[in-house]
Amino acid sequence: MIVQRSGEDKNEGLNLLHLRNTINRDLIEAKAPESLQVTGISWNQKGNMILYTRDGFQNGDFDLHQATISKAVAAADPSSLFVNKQETWYKLTVHGVSLETYPDTATGMADLKKEIEFSNRDLHIITEPRYLTHPDKRQGKLHSSVVVSITDKEMYNKMTKNGVKLFGAVHKTGTYLTAQPTDQWNKSQGHGHKWARCPAPTDSCAFCAGDHSTPNHFCPTCSAKDIFTHISAKCKNCEGPFMD
């Protein structure tokens, strides 16, 4: 289960063990199945809480006792909004979306979500779409790509294969590749993106920051295999020494 909260900051003063015991006490009083009892609690990167349950968790049992769990959590953490089942989200990119018709505003994204669901039967988007690139990257462009999230794996496979209909036209789609700020792509040595969205026009060497791939690094002075014999290691990103 996941506890959606109003902010990304963790409630550091919250006693998670006490919260777990409080939730389980209330569930016992409500005569909920033992499989619904919470065994542990952790935080995710978005500042939401993940509640881990015993084996045998059933969606139907959760639906019957969702209010009990939500009430116990809200009493301990006022930032909690609601408790929901943790579902797997499938994200895909929809290419060629009109920036004029669907501007990057709350109204524009709400209209885009409504239009996609209207044009594609049985497709339900979990959250409002968002543009894939930063606004600066879209300056002067007429079209861009958006990211949409759904929970139906079969529908996701269908959309990635056949595309998404939008205002009478079929738009190509692709798999959305998530990336953490610490992820590093070994072509450009850049951070925060996957290889498919690497903006670098050329390879970069991880040893000397030169404009060649790392396997093609060589020493111009000798044929020694020790890469640091005549060339100091250098970071491509900060242009500084790779190590002291």
Contacts in CASP RR format, 6 or more apart in sequence:
PFRMAT RR
TARGET T0000
AUTHOR 0000-0000-0000
METHOD contacts of the structure
MODEL  1
MIVQRSGEDKNEGLNLLHLRNTINRDLIEAKAPESLQVTGISWNQKGNMI
LYTRDGFQNGDFDLHQATISKAVAAADPSSLFVNKQETWYKLTVHGVSLE
TYPDTATGMADLKKEIEFSNRDLHIITEPRYLTHPDKRQGKLHSSVVVSI
TDKEMYNKMTKNGVKLFGAVHKTGTYLTAQPTDQWNKSQGHGHKWARCPA
PTDSCAFCAGDHSTPNHFCPTCSAKDIFTHISAKCKNCEGPFMD
1 38 0 8 1.000
1 50 0 8 1.000
1 51 0 8 1.000
1 53 0 8 1.000
1 62 0 8 1.000
1 69 0 8 1.000
1 83 0 8 1.000
1 84 0 8 1.000
1 85 0 8 1.000
1 86 0 8 1.000
2 44 0 8 1.000
2 48 0 8 1.000
2 49 0 8 1.000
2 50 0 8 1.000
2 51 0 8 1.000
2 83 0 8 1.000
2 84 0 8 1.000
2 85 0 8 1.000
2 86 0 8 1.000
3 48 0 8 1.000
3 49 0 8 1.000
3 50 0 8 1.000
3 51 0 8 1.000
3 73 0 8 1.000
3 77 0 8 1.000
3 80 0 8 1.000
3 82 0 8 1.000
3 83 0 8 1.000
4 48 0 8 1.000
4 80 0 8 1.000
4 81 0 8 1.000
4 82 0 8 1.000
4 83 0 8 1.000
4 84 0 8 1.000
5 47 0 8 1.000
5 48 0 8 1.000
5 49 0 8 1.000
5 77 0 8 1.000
5 79 0 8 1.000
5 80 0 8 1.000
5 81 0 8 1.000
6 79 0 8 1.000
6 80 0 8 1.000
6 81 0 8 1.000
7 47 0 8 1.000
7 79 0 8 1.000
8 46 0 8 1.000
8 47 0 8 1.000
9 47 0 8 1.000
10 43 0 8 1.000
10 47 0 8 1.000
11 77 0 8 1.000
11 79 0 8 1.000
14 76 0 8 1.000
14 77 0 8 1.000
15 76 0 8 1.000
16 40 0 8 1.000
16 41 0 8 1.000
16 42 0 8 1.000
18 76 0 8 1.000
19 41 0 8 1.000
19 72 0 8 1.000
19 73 0 8 1.000
19 76 0 8 1.000
19 77 0 8 1.000
20 38 0 8 1.000
20 39 0 8 1.000
20 40 0 8 1.000
20 41 0 8 1.000
22 72 0 8 1.000
22 75 0 8 1.000
22 76 0 8 1.000
23 37 0 8 1.000
23 38 0 8 1.000
23 51 0 8 1.000
23 69 0 8 1.000
23 72 0 8 1.000
23 73 0 8 1.000
24 37 0 8 1.000
24 38 0 8 1.000
26 68 0 8 1.000
26 69 0 8 1.000
26 71 0 8 1.000
26 72 0 8 1.000
27 36 0 8 1.000
27 37 0 8 1.000
27 65 0 8 1.000
27 68 0 8 1.000
27 69 0 8 1.000
28 37 0 8 1.000
30 65 0 8 1.000
30 68 0 8 1.000
32 61 0 8 1.000
32 64 0 8 1.000
32 65 0 8 1.000
32 68 0 8 1.000
33 58 0 8 1.000
33 61 0 8 1.000
34 54 0 8 1.000
35 53 0 8 1.000
35 54 0 8 1.000
35 55 0 8 1.000
35 56 0 8 1.000
35 57 0 8 1.000
35 58 0 8 1.000
35 61 0 8 1.000
36 53 0 8 1.000
36 54 0 8 1.000
36 57 0 8 1.000
36 58 0 8 1.000
36 61 0 8 1.000
36 62 0 8 1.000
36 65 0 8 1.000
37 53 0 8 1.000
37 54 0 8 1.000
38 51 0 8 1.000
38 52 0 8 1.000
38 53 0 8 1.000
39 52 0 8 1.000
39 53 0 8 1.000
39 54 0 8 1.000
40 51 0 8 1.000
40 52 0 8 1.000
41 49 0 8 1.000
41 50 0 8 1.000
41 51 0 8 1.000
41 52 0 8 1.000
42 49 0 8 1.000
42 50 0 8 1.000
42 52 0 8 1.000
43 49 0 8 1.000
43 50 0 8 1.000
44 50 0 8 1.000
49 73 0 8 1.000
49 77 0 8 1.000
49 80 0 8 1.000
50 86 0 8 1.000
51 69 0 8 1.000
51 83 0 8 1.000
59 85 0 8 1.000
62 69 0 8 1.000
62 85 0 8 1.000
66 83 0 8 1.000
66 84 0 8 1.000
69 83 0 8 1.000
70 80 0 8 1.000
70 82 0 8 1.000
70 83 0 8 1.000
73 80 0 8 1.000
73 83 0 8 1.000
74 80 0 8 1.000
87 151 0 8 1.000
88 151 0 8 1.000
88 153 0 8 1.000
89 126 0 8 1.000
89 149 0 8 1.000
89 150 0 8 1.000
89 151 0 8 1.000
90 149 0 8 1.000
90 150 0 8 1.000
90 151 0 8 1.000
90 152 0 8 1.000
90 153 0 8 1.000
90 156 0 8 1.000
91 147 0 8 1.000
91 148 0 8 1.000
91 149 0 8 1.000
91 175 0 8 1.000
91 176 0 8 1.000
91 178 0 8 1.000
92 147 0 8 1.000
92 148 0 8 1.000
92 150 0 8 1.000
92 156 0 8 1.000
92 159 0 8 1.000
92 160 0 8 1.000
92 173 0 8 1.000
92 174 0 8 1.000
92 175 0 8 1.000
92 176 0 8 1.000
93 132 0 8 1.000
93 145 0 8 1.000
93 146 0 8 1.000
93 147 0 8 1.000
93 148 0 8 1.000
93 173 0 8 1.000
93 174 0 8 1.000
93 175 0 8 1.000
93 176 0 8 1.000
94 116 0 8 1.000
94 129 0 8 1.000
94 145 0 8 1.000
94 146 0 8 1.000
94 147 0 8 1.000
94 148 0 8 1.000
94 163 0 8 1.000
94 164 0 8 1.000
94 166 0 8 1.000
94 171 0 8 1.000
94 172 0 8 1.000
94 173 0 8 1.000
95 143 0 8 1.000
95 145 0 8 1.000
95 171 0 8 1.000
95 172 0 8 1.000
95 173 0 8 1.000
95 174 0 8 1.000
96 143 0 8 1.000
96 144 0 8 1.000
96 145 0 8 1.000
96 171 0 8 1.000
96 172 0 8 1.000
97 112 0 8 1.000
97 131 0 8 1.000
97 143 0 8 1.000
97 144 0 8 1.000
97 145 0 8 1.000
97 146 0 8 1.000
97 166 0 8 1.000
97 171 0 8 1.000
98 142 0 8 1.000
98 143 0 8 1.000
99 138 0 8 1.000
99 141 0 8 1.000
99 142 0 8 1.000
99 143 0 8 1.000
99 144 0 8 1.000
100 142 0 8 1.000
101 167 0 8 1.000
102 108 0 8 1.000
102 109 0 8 1.000
102 111 0 8 1.000
102 112 0 8 1.000
102 115 0 8 1.000
102 146 0 8 1.000
104 131 0 8 1.000
104 135 0 8 1.000
104 138 0 8 1.000
106 128 0 8 1.000
109 128 0 8 1.000
109 129 0 8 1.000
109 130 0 8 1.000
110 128 0 8 1.000
112 128 0 8 1.000
112 129 0 8 1.000
112 146 0 8 1.000
113 125 0 8 1.000
113 128 0 8 1.000
113 129 0 8 1.000
113 148 0 8 1.000
115 166 0 8 1.000
115 167 0 8 1.000
116 123 0 8 1.000
116 125 0 8 1.000
116 129 0 8 1.000
116 148 0 8 1.000
116 164 0 8 1.000
116 165 0 8 1.000
116 166 0 8 1.000
117 123 0 8 1.000
117 124 0 8 1.000
117 125 0 8 1.000
119 164 0 8 1.000
119 165 0 8 1.000
119 166 0 8 1.000
119 167 0 8 1.000
119 168 0 8 1.000
120 159 0 8 1.000
120 164 0 8 1.000
120 165 0 8 1.000
122 152 0 8 1.000
122 155 0 8 1.000
123 150 0 8 1.000
123 152 0 8 1.000
123 155 0 8 1.000
123 159 0 8 1.000
123 164 0 8 1.000
124 150 0 8 1.000
124 151 0 8 1.000
124 152 0 8 1.000
125 148 0 8 1.000
125 149 0 8 1.000
125 150 0 8 1.000
126 149 0 8 1.000
126 150 0 8 1.000
126 151 0 8 1.000
127 149 0 8 1.000
129 146 0 8 1.000
129 147 0 8 1.000
129 148 0 8 1.000
130 146 0 8 1.000
130 147 0 8 1.000
131 138 0 8 1.000
131 144 0 8 1.000
131 145 0 8 1.000
131 146 0 8 1.000
131 147 0 8 1.000
132 144 0 8 1.000
132 145 0 8 1.000
132 146 0 8 1.000
132 147 0 8 1.000
132 176 0 8 1.000
133 144 0 8 1.000
133 145 0 8 1.000
138 144 0 8 1.000
147 176 0 8 1.000
148 164 0 8 1.000
150 156 0 8 1.000
150 159 0 8 1.000
159 173 0 8 1.000
160 173 0 8 1.000
160 174 0 8 1.000
160 175 0 8 1.000
162 170 0 8 1.000
163 170 0 8 1.000
163 171 0 8 1.000
163 172 0 8 1.000
163 173 0 8 1.000
164 170 0 8 1.000
164 171 0 8 1.000
164 173 0 8 1.000
165 171 0 8 1.000
177 194 0 8 1.000
177 196 0 8 1.000
177 197 0 8 1.000
178 194 0 8 1.000
179 192 0 8 1.000
179 193 0 8 1.000
179 194 0 8 1.000
179 197 0 8 1.000
180 192 0 8 1.000
181 191 0 8 1.000
181 192 0 8 1.000
182 191 0 8 1.000
182 192 0 8 1.000
183 191 0 8 1.000
183 192 0 8 1.000
183 193 0 8 1.000
183 194 0 8 1.000
184 190 0 8 1.000
184 191 0 8 1.000
184 192 0 8 1.000
185 191 0 8 1.000
185 192 0 8 1.000
185 193 0 8 1.000
185 194 0 8 1.000
185 195 0 8 1.000
185 198 0 8 1.000
186 206 0 8 1.000
186 214 0 8 1.000
187 195 0 8 1.000
187 198 0 8 1.000
187 200 0 8 1.000
187 203 0 8 1.000
187 204 0 8 1.000
187 213 0 8 1.000
188 198 0 8 1.000
188 199 0 8 1.000
188 200 0 8 1.000
188 202 0 8 1.000
188 203 0 8 1.000
188 204 0 8 1.000
188 236 0 8 1.000
189 204 0 8 1.000
189 206 0 8 1.000
189 209 0 8 1.000
189 235 0 8 1.000
189 236 0 8 1.000
189 237 0 8 1.000
190 198 0 8 1.000
190 200 0 8 1.000
190 204 0 8 1.000
190 236 0 8 1.000
190 237 0 8 1.000
191 237 0 8 1.000
193 199 0 8 1.000
202 211 0 8 1.000
203 211 0 8 1.000
203 212 0 8 1.000
203 213 0 8 1.000
203 214 0 8 1.000
203 216 0 8 1.000
204 210 0 8 1.000
204 211 0 8 1.000
204 212 0 8 1.000
204 236 0 8 1.000
205 211 0 8 1.000
205 212 0 8 1.000
205 213 0 8 1.000
205 214 0 8 1.000
205 216 0 8 1.000
205 217 0 8 1.000
205 236 0 8 1.000
206 214 0 8 1.000
206 236 0 8 1.000
207 214 0 8 1.000
207 217 0 8 1.000
207 227 0 8 1.000
207 231 0 8 1.000
207 233 0 8 1.000
207 234 0 8 1.000
207 242 0 8 1.000
208 217 0 8 1.000
208 227 0 8 1.000
208 231 0 8 1.000
208 232 0 8 1.000
208 233 0 8 1.000
208 234 0 8 1.000
209 234 0 8 1.000
209 235 0 8 1.000
209 236 0 8 1.000
209 239 0 8 1.000
210 234 0 8 1.000
210 236 0 8 1.000
217 227 0 8 1.000
219 227 0 8 1.000
219 229 0 8 1.000
219 230 0 8 1.000
219 231 0 8 1.000
220 230 0 8 1.000
221 229 0 8 1.000
221 230 0 8 1.000
222 229 0 8 1.000
222 230 0 8 1.000
224 230 0 8 1.000
227 233 0 8 1.000
232 241 0 8 1.000
232 242 0 8 1.000
233 241 0 8 1.000
233 242 0 8 1.000
233 243 0 8 1.000
234 240 0 8 1.000
234 241 0 8 1.000
234 242 0 8 1.000
235 241 0 8 1.000
235 242 0 8 1.000
END
